[in-house]
């Protein structure tokens, strides 16, 4: 991994941390910088992470159409590079979006899809925070 790739990933982690703190403006700036850098250097995995972060940010801001676009882009990128774990993680974000839109059937279907993917990877189903979050609602 090159220093520029590490920088792109770090900016992605920083964006996620800011999002978790509710500091959406700072998160958006870090995610935007991550996306720009990763695109410039051709780091597809980093682009996927940045797109997913931007989707989660848009979801937090209530801009569902923007969230859908970023999350679909991330999912397609991860699927194209053969990263089933990242596809499953992005599917969880898509489930959160469906839930926010009030589409419980779609949210449930996406959760089932993610659970099956995690199980196929040998990861225990239902152990993740996301699954517990949706079961509570």
Secondary structure, DSSP 8 states (H G I E B T S, - for coil): --HHHHHHHHHHHHHHHHHHTT-HHHHHHHHHHHHHHHHHHT-HHHHHHHHHHHHHHHHHHT-HHHHHHHHHHHHHHHHHTT-HHHHHHHHHHHHHHHHHTT-HHHHHHHHHHHHHHHHHTT--TT-SHHHHHHHT-
